[in-house]
Amino acid sequence: MQIGTNVKAVKDIGGGLTQSVPAGAKGTVVGRRFDGRLDVAFTLAGLLGGTRSVTATVAAADVATL
């Protein structure tokens, strides 16, 4: 996938010591690592309303293009 590609999470991502991203969350690829993983900026519902952005490093199989 190229930088700028719009994607959605196909499963829950993260948790524990990292920010969690629920399945179905939409995001944009913002970077690519040498091992093939992607840096994706997801837009999620805010804790007190509004939205928030979470950047997560994911395997290409964890997201699908829109």
C-alpha positions, 0 to 999 in steps of 0.5 A: 500500500502506498502512503495516502491510501485510505484503509480500515482495520479488519480486526481490533489492533493494539491494547495493553501498553499501546493505544487500541484501535477497534475493528472497522476504524478508518485511517490513512497510511502515513508511513511504511517500514522496511519490514513491510509494516505500515504506520496508519493514522486512525480517526476515532471517537473522542473520549469526551465527544469529538474525534481523536487521532491514533497512529499505530504500526500494523501489519498489512493484513490487519487493514483493508483498502477502502 
